Amino acid sequence: MIGMSISRKAFIAGNYIVLACISLSMLFPFLNILAGSFSSGSAILQGKVTIVPVQFNIDNYMAVFSNPGIWRSFGVTVYITVVGTAVSLLLTSLMAYGLSRQELKGRSFMLLLIVFTMIFQIPVIPNYLLVKGLGLLNSLWSLIIPSAVSAYNLIIMVSFFRNLETGLLEAAKIDGCSEYKLWWKIVLPISLPSITTIGLFYAVSLWNGYYNAVMYLRDPALYPLQVKLRQLLVGADAEEMMQGAAFALQSMEGIKMATIIFATLPVLIIYPMIQKHFVKGSMLGSVKG
């Protein structure tokens, strides 16, 4: 900040203070829930818990982990996230590669139709009838196929593919590389930052999916973790988990907080592992150098 005017320094310092306050306001609810998940039921009910656990214990997590329904929903969510992300990346990268090719006839019109779907969403009833007509009701594929390709993610990947070195692609075609081999052997490997970024977008969306599961699923055994968490928050499943002498002294609020942390933890663990690719990929394709 050497050489800056006093007003400029004050402006930057003010920005730091405002951003720090906003960050703390977002972090506090999470820390409060985390502290409550490790606190006793009486401390939570008396309002003693802030961001530090009171009467530290892990009974809330023991109640969560001893419920087979939680683990079943966790497995369903992991399956939906892994398979759905793979399917979405496959379809999105194929479509993006085709739409990024200048020689594709009608490319501008196709992109216009894709943007149109971002502005005008499909109504609920036609969407439901479509899924029903495809025979996907009460199936995990109803949470994967209808939302397999996001228009927003597709446009980001198209923008990135457009900025790839054309000389490299032309050289590969001269050497006899087919379009599919070119996409698989060259385009995808050099597009790893962009693919990682889009994959994270898809994975988080699938992991947090709730609305489609409520609308398309009827079998409780197929409910993902977010629907199970909703049932817990309204109280029915929490009372079932509290049955038994081991957890009789635990409050429903403590069990709810432990379940929220359990549902959030996988994303918090995975994100730092791919943060480098995420930060790099989010900027690639925005400006052509």
Summary of the structure (lengths in Angstrom):
residues: 289
radius of gyration: 24.1
end to end distance: 28.8
largest distance: 74.0
contacts: 808
relative contact order: 0.14
helix: 73%
strand: 0%
